[in-house]
Amino acid sequence: MAFSPAVTTIAQTIQLSLSPVFMLAGIGAVLNVISQRLARVVDRARALEALHPRSTGPEHDRHVWELRLLDQRMSVINAALVLCVTSAVATCCVVALLFIAELVHLRIGNVVAVIFVLAMAMLVAGLIAFLIEVRLSLRATHVRVELLEKERA
């Protein structure tokens, strides 16, 4: 069969695709962490939403402040998820294009390179969004001064 590529050609293509596949594994791990953070934020928001109607005064104000922060965190986490998933999809396209190009003898190296660079850029943007979300979460995790009951001199 004239169309069938040599085993060595397929082996070389598999070797070429290993880096993007390792990148996919890393993206998968990042997506797991981000989705777990989203689940925790949603759980906390639901708990606060239940307390909100019964709260008054400073406690109510604190609940409103934290709910706004949680809403902002959900938006940032969603952006991080979208960017990382898009990066994963683009990386999968790179792997598929490597095989298609080899099987049909297409010269699309530039296209594959551009898609890979875009995948990396989206991953970097997703990681930056994740970092922003972590920084936002620190705003809510500081213990209020009145709860610290510092020793009196």
Summary of the structure (lengths in Angstrom):
residues: 153
radius of gyration: 23.6
end to end distance: 90.5
largest distance: 90.5
contacts: 400
relative contact order: 0.13
helix: 87%
strand: 0%
